[in-house]
Amino acid sequence: MDRLLTVKEVAERLGTWETSGERFPRRLVAERRIAFVKVGHHVRIPETALANYVSANTVQPATRSRRLRAVA
């Protein structure tokens, strides 16, 4: 079973705690952009759901062409 993270823990792992507190992870939950579990009135996010979100939203760097332009 996955470890369930609090909204604060998710914000800390995403690096958004210092700037927006819990606002960003709560928005992800409200917009249903990340899987979550309701435990009574509390929201918990499984570690794998966070890993899947990060993986799905990771942008790979552009690769440069091997052709180099001649400099005159």
Buried (B, 14 or more C-beta within 10 A) or exposed (E): EBEBBBBEBBBBBBEBBEEEEBEBBBEBBEEEEBBBEEEEEEBBBBBEBBEEBEEEEEEEEEEEEEEEEEEE
